[in-house]
Amino acid sequence: MSELPLTAYKVLTAEQMATLEADGSFEGAPVDLADGYIHLSTAAQLTETVDKHFAGQSDLHVAAVDLGSFGPGLKWEESRGGQLFPHLYGGPLLLETVIAYGPLTRGDDGKVALPVAG
């Protein structure tokens, strides 16, 4: 098995992004609250996540999250197609763990562009 990435991504609506910025934390989207953890995706999983779970939605944002910030609250679990996805248990997503964020955009190839810090 290859090494797991140190950064993952959370797709947020404009309202959810505003909450994260204003409050410094985000408890989770309705699906996160229902499942008991915050869903994250790796860079390789991000476009498929957006296409599957956010199709037709606009005004979305992507937050890059430092996975080293979470300790035992971060679990890698099998999901879609047997892939391992990062799931954050036991707490909100804190703004201090977000290393970059911005509006969701796509490259010429259709893939979701990753946010860049600075």
N, CA, C and O atoms as CSV, one atom per row, in Angstrom:
chain,resi,resn,atom,element,x,y,z
A,1,MET,N,N,0.836,-1.176,0.000
A,1,MET,CA,C,0.000,0.000,0.000
A,1,MET,C,C,0.882,1.241,0.000
A,1,MET,O,O,1.871,1.312,0.729
A,2,SER,N,N,0.521,2.203,-0.811
A,2,SER,CA,C,1.319,3.420,-0.880
A,2,SER,C,C,1.050,4.285,0.345
A,2,SER,O,O,0.092,4.074,1.088
A,3,GLU,N,N,1.920,5.256,0.524
A,3,GLU,CA,C,1.747,6.155,1.666
A,3,GLU,C,C,0.479,6.979,1.513
A,3,GLU,O,O,0.103,7.364,0.406
A,4,LEU,N,N,-0.162,7.239,2.621
A,4,LEU,CA,C,-1.367,8.059,2.610
A,4,LEU,C,C,-0.976,9.535,2.525
A,4,LEU,O,O,0.036,9.940,3.098
A,5,PRO,N,N,-1.760,10.330,1.825
A,5,PRO,CA,C,-1.416,11.752,1.691
A,5,PRO,C,C,-1.546,12.503,3.011
A,5,PRO,O,O,-2.232,12.062,3.933
A,6,LEU,N,N,-0.877,13.636,3.077
A,6,LEU,CA,C,-0.901,14.479,4.268
A,6,LEU,C,C,-1.918,15.607,4.171
A,6,LEU,O,O,-2.151,16.334,5.137
A,7,THR,N,N,-2.522,15.744,2.991
A,7,THR,CA,C,-3.529,16.774,2.767
A,7,THR,C,C,-4.775,16.123,2.188
A,7,THR,O,O,-4.685,15.230,1.346
A,8,ALA,N,N,-5.934,16.573,2.644
A,8,ALA,CA,C,-7.205,16.137,2.080
A,8,ALA,C,C,-8.043,17.382,1.829
A,8,ALA,O,O,-7.638,18.497,2.159
A,9,TYR,N,N,-9.209,17.176,1.244
A,9,TYR,CA,C,-10.025,18.298,0.797
A,9,TYR,C,C,-11.464,18.133,1.248
A,9,TYR,O,O,-12.012,17.030,1.241
A,10,LYS,N,N,-12.067,19.248,1.642
A,10,LYS,CA,C,-13.469,19.296,2.030
A,10,LYS,C,C,-14.176,20.248,1.082
A,10,LYS,O,O,-13.745,21.386,0.898
A,11,VAL,N,N,-15.268,19.780,0.480
A,11,VAL,CA,C,-16.094,20.628,-0.379
A,11,VAL,C,C,-17.164,21.255,0.503
A,11,VAL,O,O,-17.845,20.569,1.266
A,12,LEU,N,N,-17.299,22.567,0.386
A,12,LEU,CA,C,-18.226,23.330,1.218
A,12,LEU,C,C,-19.099,24.227,0.349
A,12,LEU,O,O,-18.654,24.739,-0.678
A,13,THR,N,N,-20.343,24.409,0.772
A,13,THR,CA,C,-21.180,25.418,0.136
A,13,THR,C,C,-20.680,26.791,0.580
A,13,THR,O,O,-19.888,26.894,1.517
A,14,ALA,N,N,-21.141,27.837,-0.089
A,14,ALA,CA,C,-20.743,29.193,0.300
A,14,ALA,C,C,-21.130,29.479,1.745
A,14,ALA,O,O,-20.365,30.095,2.488
A,15,GLU,N,N,-22.310,29.033,2.140
A,15,GLU,CA,C,-22.766,29.247,3.521
A,15,GLU,C,C,-21.880,28.507,4.522
A,15,GLU,O,O,-21.535,29.047,5.573
A,16,GLN,N,N,-21.517,27.272,4.189
A,16,GLN,CA,C,-20.643,26.494,5.078
A,16,GLN,C,C,-19.249,27.117,5.161
A,16,GLN,O,O,-18.638,27.136,6.230
A,17,MET,N,N,-18.747,27.626,4.032
A,17,MET,CA,C,-17.438,28.280,4.032
A,17,MET,C,C,-17.489,29.538,4.885
A,17,MET,O,O,-16.545,29.823,5.622
A,18,ALA,N,N,-18.571,30.288,4.795
A,18,ALA,CA,C,-18.724,31.498,5.609
A,18,ALA,C,C,-18.750,31.149,7.090
A,18,ALA,O,O,-18.190,31.879,7.909
A,19,THR,N,N,-19.392,30.043,7.442
A,19,THR,CA,C,-19.420,29.597,8.842
A,19,THR,C,C,-18.018,29.250,9.319
A,19,THR,O,O,-17.616,29.642,10.414
A,20,LEU,N,N,-17.277,28.521,8.503
A,20,LEU,CA,C,-15.902,28.150,8.869
A,20,LEU,C,C,-15.046,29.396,9.074
A,20,LEU,O,O,-14.276,29.472,10.032
A,21,GLU,N,N,-15.177,30.365,8.182
A,21,GLU,CA,C,-14.395,31.600,8.305
A,21,GLU,C,C,-14.816,32.420,9.529
A,21,GLU,O,O,-13.961,32.917,10.262
A,22,ALA,N,N,-16.104,32.563,9.751
A,22,ALA,CA,C,-16.605,33.416,10.838
A,22,ALA,C,C,-16.406,32.791,12.213
A,22,ALA,O,O,-16.005,33.472,13.158
A,23,ASP,N,N,-16.688,31.494,12.324
A,23,ASP,CA,C,-16.644,30.821,13.621
A,23,ASP,C,C,-15.300,30.159,13.912
A,23,ASP,O,O,-14.999,29.830,15.060
A,24,GLY,N,N,-14.496,29.966,12.869
A,24,GLY,CA,C,-13.227,29.260,13.048
A,24,GLY,C,C,-13.401,27.760,13.122
A,24,GLY,O,O,-12.439,27.030,13.361
A,25,SER,N,N,-14.637,27.289,12.918
A,25,SER,CA,C,-14.888,25.846,12.939
A,25,SER,C,C,-16.149,25.537,12.140
A,25,SER,O,O,-16.989,26.406,11.907
A,26,PHE,N,N,-16.257,24.292,11.733
A,26,PHE,CA,C,-17.399,23.823,10.965
A,26,PHE,C,C,-17.767,22.441,11.477
A,26,PHE,O,O,-16.966,21.508,11.413
A,27,GLU,N,N,-18.985,22.317,11.985
A,27,GLU,CA,C,-19.437,21.056,12.589
A,27,GLU,C,C,-19.698,19.962,11.567
A,27,GLU,O,O,-19.646,18.777,11.896
A,28,GLY,N,N,-19.979,20.353,10.326
A,28,GLY,CA,C,-20.223,19.372,9.276
A,28,GLY,C,C,-21.481,19.665,8.497
A,28,GLY,O,O,-22.401,20.326,8.978
A,29,ALA,N,N,-21.495,19.157,7.283
A,29,ALA,CA,C,-22.675,19.233,6.426
A,29,ALA,C,C,-23.712,18.241,6.951
A,29,ALA,O,O,-23.383,17.395,7.782
A,30,PRO,N,N,-24.950,18.330,6.484
A,30,PRO,CA,C,-25.954,17.367,6.943
A,30,PRO,C,C,-25.519,15.898,6.815
A,30,PRO,O,O,-25.787,15.097,7.710
A,31,VAL,N,N,-24.863,15.546,5.729
A,31,VAL,CA,C,-24.405,14.155,5.567
A,31,VAL,C,C,-23.330,13.804,6.598
A,31,VAL,O,O,-23.283,12.673,7.081
A,32,ASP,N,N,-22.476,14.755,6.934
A,32,ASP,CA,C,-21.445,14.522,7.947
A,32,ASP,C,C,-22.094,14.269,9.304
A,32,ASP,O,O,-21.739,13.328,10.014
A,33,LEU,N,N,-23.044,15.121,9.645
A,33,LEU,CA,C,-23.723,14.991,10.933
A,33,LEU,C,C,-24.477,13.665,11.011
A,33,LEU,O,O,-24.480,13.012,12.055
A,34,ALA,N,N,-25.111,13.269,9.918
A,34,ALA,CA,C,-25.855,12.002,9.898
A,34,ALA,C,C,-24.930,10.802,10.031
A,34,ALA,O,O,-25.274,9.824,10.694
A,35,ASP,N,N,-23.750,10.870,9.401
A,35,ASP,CA,C,-22.816,9.736,9.414
A,35,ASP,C,C,-21.908,9.719,10.640
A,35,ASP,O,O,-21.292,8.694,10.929
A,36,GLY,N,N,-21.812,10.832,11.366
A,36,GLY,CA,C,-21.007,10.879,12.577
A,36,GLY,C,C,-19.549,11.223,12.357
A,36,GLY,O,O,-18.730,11.057,13.261
A,37,TYR,N,N,-19.215,11.698,11.175
A,37,TYR,CA,C,-17.840,12.123,10.880
A,37,TYR,C,C,-17.872,13.086,9.701
A,37,TYR,O,O,-18.841,13.128,8.944
A,38,ILE,N,N,-16.795,13.860,9.558
A,38,ILE,CA,C,-16.683,14.787,8.444
A,38,ILE,C,C,-15.994,14.071,7.290
A,38,ILE,O,O,-14.884,13.555,7.422
A,39,HIS,N,N,-16.684,14.058,6.161
A,39,HIS,CA,C,-16.170,13.425,4.949
A,39,HIS,C,C,-15.101,14.302,4.306
A,39,HIS,O,O,-15.310,15.497,4.098
A,40,LEU,N,N,-13.979,13.713,4.000
A,40,LEU,CA,C,-12.911,14.386,3.277
A,40,LEU,C,C,-12.547,13.526,2.069
A,40,LEU,O,O,-12.898,12.348,2.010
A,41,SER,N,N,-11.849,14.115,1.116
A,41,SER,CA,C,-11.391,13.391,-0.070
A,41,SER,C,C,-9.932,13.711,-0.319
A,41,SER,O,O,-9.461,14.801,0.004
A,42,THR,N,N,-9.217,12.758,-0.895
A,42,THR,CA,C,-7.850,13.031,-1.327
A,42,THR,C,C,-7.910,13.821,-2.633
A,42,THR,O,O,-8.977,13.963,-3.229
A,43,ALA,N,N,-6.778,14.324,-3.069
A,43,ALA,CA,C,-6.727,15.048,-4.338
A,43,ALA,C,C,-7.213,14.154,-5.477
A,43,ALA,O,O,-7.928,14.616,-6.366
A,44,ALA,N,N,-6.835,12.893,-5.453
A,44,ALA,CA,C,-7.225,11.963,-6.514
A,44,ALA,C,C,-8.723,11.655,-6.496
A,44,ALA,O,O,-9.280,11.277,-7.527
A,45,GLN,N,N,-9.376,11.808,-5.362
A,45,GLN,CA,C,-10.804,11.499,-5.207
A,45,GLN,C,C,-11.709,12.716,-5.375
A,45,GLN,O,O,-12.921,12.570,-5.531
A,46,LEU,N,N,-11.133,13.900,-5.345
A,46,LEU,CA,C,-11.912,15.132,-5.234
A,46,LEU,C,C,-12.883,15.349,-6.395
A,46,LEU,O,O,-14.057,15.632,-6.158
A,47,THR,N,N,-12.434,15.227,-7.615
A,47,THR,CA,C,-13.310,15.482,-8.766
A,47,THR,C,C,-14.490,14.521,-8.768
A,47,THR,O,O,-15.624,14.936,-9.010
A,48,GLU,N,N,-14.242,13.248,-8.503
A,48,GLU,CA,C,-15.335,12.279,-8.468
A,48,GLU,C,C,-16.311,12.598,-7.334
A,48,GLU,O,O,-17.522,12.452,-7.502
A,49,THR,N,N,-15.799,13.028,-6.193
A,49,THR,CA,C,-16.660,13.414,-5.074
A,49,THR,C,C,-17.571,14.575,-5.483
A,49,THR,O,O,-18.776,14.541,-5.231
A,50,VAL,N,N,-16.999,15.586,-6.104
A,50,VAL,CA,C,-17.797,16.742,-6.531
A,50,VAL,C,C,-18.833,16.309,-7.562
A,50,VAL,O,O,-19.998,16.695,-7.467
A,51,ASP,N,N,-18.419,15.511,-8.545
A,51,ASP,CA,C,-19.338,15.085,-9.598
A,51,ASP,C,C,-20.477,14.231,-9.051
A,51,ASP,O,O,-21.607,14.320,-9.532
A,52,LYS,N,N,-20.189,13.417,-8.063
A,52,LYS,CA,C,-21.204,12.507,-7.514
A,52,LYS,C,C,-22.118,13.183,-6.493
A,52,LYS,O,O,-23.334,12.992,-6.526
A,53,HIS,N,N,-21.545,13.961,-5.597
A,53,HIS,CA,C,-22.310,14.480,-4.459
A,53,HIS,C,C,-22.712,15.952,-4.569
A,53,HIS,O,O,-23.533,16.427,-3.785
A,54,PHE,N,N,-22.144,16.671,-5.529
A,54,PHE,CA,C,-22.437,18.103,-5.647
A,54,PHE,C,C,-22.865,18.486,-7.066
A,54,PHE,O,O,-22.821,19.662,-7.428
A,55,ALA,N,N,-23.273,17.516,-7.860
A,55,ALA,CA,C,-23.670,17.770,-9.251
A,55,ALA,C,C,-24.762,18.827,-9.308
A,55,ALA,O,O,-25.738,18.775,-8.559
A,56,GLY,N,N,-24.584,19.785,-10.208
A,56,GLY,CA,C,-25.590,20.819,-10.409
A,56,GLY,C,C,-25.546,21.959,-9.416
A,56,GLY,O,O,-26.273,22.940,-9.574
A,57,GLN,N,N,-24.704,21.855,-8.387
A,57,GLN,CA,C,-24.605,22.929,-7.398
A,57,GLN,C,C,-23.552,23.940,-7.840
A,57,GLN,O,O,-22.551,23.590,-8.465
A,58,SER,N,N,-23.801,25.180,-7.504
A,58,SER,CA,C,-22.826,26.230,-7.810
A,58,SER,C,C,-22.400,26.890,-6.500
A,58,SER,O,O,-22.906,26.566,-5.426
A,59,ASP,N,N,-21.473,27.809,-6.619
A,59,ASP,CA,C,-20.967,28.547,-5.462
A,59,ASP,C,C,-20.405,27.608,-4.394
A,59,ASP,O,O,-20.680,27.756,-3.203
A,60,LEU,N,N,-19.616,26.643,-4.852
A,60,LEU,CA,C,-18.942,25.715,-3.943
A,60,LEU,C,C,-17.518,26.176,-3.692
A,60,LEU,O,O,-16.938,26.924,-4.479
A,61,HIS,N,N,-16.970,25.715,-2.580
A,61,HIS,CA,C,-15.602,26.045,-2.193
A,61,HIS,C,C,-14.873,24.762,-1.821
A,61,HIS,O,O,-15.489,23.766,-1.441
A,62,VAL,N,N,-13.552,24.806,-1.937
A,62,VAL,CA,C,-12.724,23.667,-1.566
A,62,VAL,C,C,-11.719,24.132,-0.522
A,62,VAL,O,O,-11.029,25.135,-0.706
A,63,ALA,N,N,-11.649,23.387,0.579
A,63,ALA,CA,C,-10.676,23.664,1.640
A,63,ALA,C,C,-9.654,22.534,1.678
A,63,ALA,O,O,-10.020,21.362,1.756
A,64,ALA,N,N,-8.376,22.889,1.623
A,64,ALA,CA,C,-7.289,21.925,1.778
A,64,ALA,C,C,-6.991,21.818,3.265
A,64,ALA,O,O,-6.785,22.826,3.941
A,65,VAL,N,N,-6.969,20.592,3.766
A,65,VAL,CA,C,-6.874,20.347,5.202
A,65,VAL,C,C,-5.589,19.578,5.511
A,65,VAL,O,O,-5.268,18.593,4.846
A,66,ASP,N,N,-4.865,20.040,6.524
A,66,ASP,CA,C,-3.646,19.369,6.994
A,66,ASP,C,C,-4.032,18.166,7.842
A,66,ASP,O,O,-4.474,18.319,8.981
A,67,LEU,N,N,-3.866,16.977,7.291
A,67,LEU,CA,C,-4.286,15.771,8.004
A,67,LEU,C,C,-3.430,15.472,9.229
A,67,LEU,O,O,-3.860,14.724,10.107
A,68,GLY,N,N,-2.242,16.031,9.307
A,68,GLY,CA,C,-1.383,15.822,10.461
A,68,GLY,C,C,-1.901,16.503,11.717
A,68,GLY,O,O,-1.374,16.280,12.808
A,69,SER,N,N,-2.921,17.325,11.574
A,69,SER,CA,C,-3.485,18.070,12.694
A,69,SER,C,C,-4.460,17.274,13.538
A,69,SER,O,O,-4.832,17.720,14.624
A,70,PHE,N,N,-4.887,16.103,13.071
A,70,PHE,CA,C,-6.038,15.452,13.681
A,70,PHE,C,C,-5.737,14.311,14.639
A,70,PHE,O,O,-6.594,13.974,15.455
A,71,GLY,N,N,-4.579,13.712,14.579
A,71,GLY,CA,C,-4.275,12.600,15.481
A,71,GLY,C,C,-5.250,11.455,15.301
A,71,GLY,O,O,-5.622,11.127,14.174
A,72,PRO,N,N,-5.671,10.836,16.408
A,72,PRO,CA,C,-6.514,9.640,16.315
A,72,PRO,C,C,-7.933,9.905,15.810
A,72,PRO,O,O,-8.661,8.957,15.519
A,73,GLY,N,N,-8.340,11.165,15.700
A,73,GLY,CA,C,-9.661,11.478,15.170
A,73,GLY,C,C,-9.779,11.242,13.673
A,73,GLY,O,O,-10.884,11.190,13.132
A,74,LEU,N,N,-8.635,11.100,12.999
A,74,LEU,CA,C,-8.638,10.850,11.559
A,74,LEU,C,C,-8.558,9.354,11.312
A,74,LEU,O,O,-7.649,8.678,11.794
A,75,LYS,N,N,-9.513,8.852,10.565
A,75,LYS,CA,C,-9.526,7.434,10.228
A,75,LYS,C,C,-9.652,7.301,8.714
A,75,LYS,O,O,-10.413,8.024,8.071
A,76,TRP,N,N,-8.889,6.359,8.158
A,76,TRP,CA,C,-8.978,6.030,6.738
A,76,TRP,C,C,-9.893,4.825,6.618
A,76,TRP,O,O,-9.604,3.758,7.160
A,77,GLU,N,N,-10.997,5.000,5.906
A,77,GLU,CA,C,-11.991,3.935,5.823
A,77,GLU,C,C,-12.395,3.686,4.378
A,77,GLU,O,O,-12.442,4.598,3.553
A,78,GLU,N,N,-12.685,2.417,4.100
A,78,GLU,CA,C,-13.111,2.031,2.758
A,78,GLU,C,C,-14.467,2.620,2.446
A,78,GLU,O,O,-15.379,2.609,3.274
A,79,SER,N,N,-14.582,3.133,1.239
A,79,SER,CA,C,-15.858,3.665,0.778
A,79,SER,C,C,-15.951,3.397,-0.713
A,79,SER,O,O,-15.602,2.312,-1.178
A,80,ARG,N,N,-16.409,4.358,-1.441
A,80,ARG,CA,C,-16.684,4.247,-2.871
A,80,ARG,C,C,-15.631,3.429,-3.613
A,80,ARG,O,O,-14.460,3.804,-3.663
A,81,GLY,N,N,-16.060,2.316,-4.183
A,81,GLY,CA,C,-15.165,1.497,-4.993
A,81,GLY,C,C,-14.022,0.868,-4.226
A,81,GLY,O,O,-13.014,0.492,-4.823
A,82,GLY,N,N,-14.158,0.745,-2.917
A,82,GLY,CA,C,-13.099,0.145,-2.116
A,82,GLY,C,C,-11.949,1.091,-1.802
A,82,GLY,O,O,-10.964,0.681,-1.187
A,83,GLN,N,N,-12.058,2.341,-2.211
A,83,GLN,CA,C,-11.005,3.318,-1.940
A,83,GLN,C,C,-11.004,3.703,-0.461
A,83,GLN,O,O,-12.043,3.688,0.199
A,84,LEU,N,N,-9.832,4.042,0.042
A,84,LEU,CA,C,-9.726,4.564,1.401
A,84,LEU,C,C,-9.957,6.070,1.376
A,84,LEU,O,O,-9.306,6.799,0.628
A,85,PHE,N,N,-10.893,6.523,2.204
A,85,PHE,CA,C,-11.201,7.944,2.321
A,85,PHE,C,C,-10.872,8.409,3.736
A,85,PHE,O,O,-11.072,7.664,4.695
A,86,PRO,N,N,-10.366,9.646,3.872
A,86,PRO,CA,C,-10.129,10.203,5.206
A,86,PRO,C,C,-11.434,10.700,5.815
A,86,PRO,O,O,-12.185,11.446,5.187
A,87,HIS,N,N,-11.689,10.273,7.048
A,87,HIS,CA,C,-12.884,10.692,7.785
A,87,HIS,C,C,-12.444,11.284,9.113
A,87,HIS,O,O,-11.629,10.695,9.824
A,88,LEU,N,N,-12.979,12.438,9.443
A,88,LEU,CA,C,-12.635,13.122,10.694
A,88,LEU,C,C,-13.740,12.888,11.714
A,88,LEU,O,O,-14.868,13.352,11.548
A,89,TYR,N,N,-13.398,12.161,12.773
A,89,TYR,CA,C,-14.335,11.853,13.853
A,89,TYR,C,C,-14.071,12.763,15.044
A,89,TYR,O,O,-12.956,13.246,15.241
A,90,GLY,N,N,-15.106,12.986,15.828
A,90,GLY,CA,C,-14.948,13.575,17.150
A,90,GLY,C,C,-14.691,15.050,17.211
A,90,GLY,O,O,-14.090,15.534,18.170
A,91,GLY,N,N,-15.123,15.768,16.231
A,91,GLY,CA,C,-14.940,17.197,16.404
A,91,GLY,C,C,-15.149,17.964,15.136
A,91,GLY,O,O,-15.242,17.394,14.048
A,92,PRO,N,N,-15.222,19.238,15.283
A,92,PRO,CA,C,-15.423,20.068,14.103
A,92,PRO,C,C,-14.138,20.172,13.284
A,92,PRO,O,O,-13.043,19.868,13.757
A,93,LEU,N,N,-14.312,20.603,12.069
A,93,LEU,CA,C,-13.185,20.990,11.225
A,93,LEU,C,C,-12.799,22.404,11.644
A,93,LEU,O,O,-13.615,23.323,11.565
A,94,LEU,N,N,-11.577,22.576,12.082
A,94,LEU,CA,C,-11.113,23.881,12.560
A,94,LEU,C,C,-10.413,24.647,11.449
A,94,LEU,O,O,-9.649,24.076,10.670
A,95,LEU,N,N,-10.682,25.939,11.386
A,95,LEU,CA,C,-10.045,26.787,10.380
A,95,LEU,C,C,-8.523,26.717,10.494
A,95,LEU,O,O,-7.823,26.810,9.486
A,96,GLU,N,N,-8.013,26.557,11.699
A,96,GLU,CA,C,-6.550,26.504,11.885
A,96,GLU,C,C,-5.919,25.279,11.223
A,96,GLU,O,O,-4.703,25.248,11.035
A,97,THR,N,N,-6.717,24.270,10.866
A,97,THR,CA,C,-6.188,23.088,10.182
A,97,THR,C,C,-6.276,23.218,8.665
A,97,THR,O,O,-5.773,22.366,7.933
A,98,VAL,N,N,-6.915,24.287,8.197
A,98,VAL,CA,C,-7.080,24.526,6.760
A,98,VAL,C,C,-5.865,25.300,6.262
A,98,VAL,O,O,-5.561,26.384,6.760
A,99,ILE,N,N,-5.177,24.734,5.275
A,99,ILE,CA,C,-3.943,25.359,4.790
A,99,ILE,C,C,-4.153,26.197,3.532
A,99,ILE,O,O,-3.296,27.002,3.165
A,100,ALA,N,N,-5.294,26.005,2.874
A,100,ALA,CA,C,-5.653,26.805,1.695
A,100,ALA,C,C,-7.130,26.577,1.416
A,100,ALA,O,O,-7.672,25.511,1.708
A,101,TYR,N,N,-7.766,27.579,0.852
A,101,TYR,CA,C,-9.150,27.389,0.422
A,101,TYR,C,C,-9.501,28.425,-0.626
A,101,TYR,O,O,-8.842,29.457,-0.755
A,102,GLY,N,N,-10.543,28.129,-1.362
A,102,GLY,CA,C,-11.000,29.050,-2.384
A,102,GLY,C,C,-12.195,28.483,-3.123
A,102,GLY,O,O,-12.609,27.349,-2.881
A,103,PRO,N,N,-12.747,29.284,-4.028
A,103,PRO,CA,C,-13.892,28.823,-4.817
A,103,PRO,C,C,-13.516,27.594,-5.644
A,103,PRO,O,O,-12.382,27.465,-6.106
A,104,LEU,N,N,-14.473,26.707,-5.821
A,104,LEU,CA,C,-14.244,25.524,-6.631
A,104,LEU,C,C,-14.178,25.938,-8.093
A,104,LEU,O,O,-15.103,26.554,-8.622
A,105,THR,N,N,-13.083,25.592,-8.726
A,105,THR,CA,C,-12.899,25.819,-10.161
A,105,THR,C,C,-12.399,24.525,-10.771
A,105,THR,O,O,-11.950,23.619,-10.067
A,106,ARG,N,N,-12.482,24.452,-12.075
A,106,ARG,CA,C,-12.000,23.274,-12.796
A,106,ARG,C,C,-10.985,23.701,-13.846
A,106,ARG,O,O,-11.056,24.792,-14.410
A,107,GLY,N,N,-10.040,22.804,-14.085
A,107,GLY,CA,C,-9.066,23.022,-15.139
A,107,GLY,C,C,-9.657,22.670,-16.489
A,107,GLY,O,O,-10.796,22.209,-16.573
A,108,ASP,N,N,-8.893,22.882,-17.537
A,108,ASP,CA,C,-9.333,22.565,-18.900
A,108,ASP,C,C,-9.657,21.080,-19.068
A,108,ASP,O,O,-10.432,20.703,-19.946
A,109,ASP,N,N,-9.062,20.251,-18.226
A,109,ASP,CA,C,-9.318,18.800,-18.283
A,109,ASP,C,C,-10.572,18.394,-17.531
A,109,ASP,O,O,-10.939,17.219,-17.536
A,110,GLY,N,N,-11.246,19.358,-16.875
A,110,GLY,CA,C,-12.468,19.064,-16.133
A,110,GLY,C,C,-12.244,18.700,-14.682
A,110,GLY,O,O,-13.196,18.591,-13.910
A,111,LYS,N,N,-10.992,18.511,-14.306
A,111,LYS,CA,C,-10.706,18.167,-12.905
A,111,LYS,C,C,-10.820,19.389,-12.013
A,111,LYS,O,O,-10.519,20.512,-12.417
A,112,VAL,N,N,-11.265,19.138,-10.780
A,112,VAL,CA,C,-11.344,20.221,-9.804
A,112,VAL,C,C,-9.938,20.704,-9.484
A,112,VAL,O,O,-9.048,19.909,-9.184
A,113,ALA,N,N,-9.749,22.017,-9.552
A,113,ALA,CA,C,-8.454,22.611,-9.239
A,113,ALA,C,C,-8.269,22.667,-7.733
A,113,ALA,O,O,-9.198,23.015,-7.003
A,114,LEU,N,N,-7.090,22.332,-7.270
A,114,LEU,CA,C,-6.798,22.371,-5.847
A,114,LEU,C,C,-6.513,23.800,-5.414
A,114,LEU,O,O,-5.862,24.547,-6.145
A,115,PRO,N,N,-6.992,24.194,-4.235
A,115,PRO,CA,C,-6.725,25.568,-3.767
A,115,PRO,C,C,-5.237,25.750,-3.470
A,115,PRO,O,O,-4.541,24.812,-3.082
A,116,VAL,N,N,-4.777,26.970,-3.661
A,116,VAL,CA,C,-3.370,27.296,-3.438
A,116,VAL,C,C,-3.289,28.326,-2.330
A,116,VAL,O,O,-4.016,29.319,-2.350
A,117,ALA,N,N,-2.409,28.101,-1.360
A,117,ALA,CA,C,-2.226,29.049,-0.250
A,117,ALA,C,C,-1.437,30.252,-0.736
A,117,ALA,O,O,-0.626,30.158,-1.657
A,118,GLY,N,N,-1.694,31.388,-0.093
A,118,GLY,CA,C,-0.894,32.552,-0.306
A,118,GLY,C,C,-1.341,33.424,-1.387
A,118,GLY,O,O,-0.718,34.453,-1.649
